[in-house]
Amino acid sequence: MEPKISDFGLARIVGGKQTEANTSRVVGTYGYMSPEYALEGLFSIKFDVFSFGVVLLEIISGRKNTRLVQYEQRPLSLLGYAWRLWTESKVVDLIDPSLQGSYKEDQYVKCFKVGLLCVQEDPSERPTVPSIITMLDSETAAIPTPQQPAFVLRRGSTVASSSSSKPETTAEITATLEEGR
C-alpha cells in the first residue's frame, strides 16, 4: 500500500495562516467533504476532522463511503448505516469481517464512536485533532455520545447489500501529534 497526499487545490484556497475561509470554488472528493464546505463553501479546520471520521469508519468497516448500503429496504450511505447500527446497539455489525479476531471489542467501539463524533453535522460538535488523538490513545479518556451525523445520499452511488457485500479495503492509520518549538 502506498500512501498518497493530495490537497486538491485546497492549499491555494486557504492561505498559510488562515484557519477558516469562504469560497465559491468547491474542490475535493464527494463523500469526504464536510457538509458546510460542500454545500456552502465554508472551509475550516473541522473540514479535516470530518474527512478523518469518514476514513476511520471506512477502515473499521471495510466499506467505502461512496457506496450505498441496502439496509431494511433503504439505501444508506456508510455514515447513515453506521448511525442506524449505533442507534440499534449493533455497533459490531459494521466491522470488516477480515478484522475478526484481530481487535478488542472495546477498541473497535472506541474507533466507531470517534468516527461518528468526527462526522457531526455541526462543525462545533466535532472534536479537535488533539482530542481525537487523546480519545484514541487513552484507555480512560471520556468519549462523548455521538449525535446524528451529517450524511447525504448522492446521485450515481452504487448500492451494496449489507449482508452480501465484501469489504473493499483493509487499511491502517497512524496519527502523530507534533508540537511546535
ABEGO torsion letter per residue (X at the ends): XBBBBBAGGAAAABBAABABBBBABBBEBBGABBAAAAAAGBBBAAAAAAAAAAAAAAAAAGBBAABBBBBGGBBBBAAAAAAAAAAAGAAAAABBAAABGABBAAAAAAAAAAAAAAABABAAABBBAAAAAAAAABAABBBBBBBBBBBBBBBGBBBBBAAABBBABBBBBBBBBBBBX
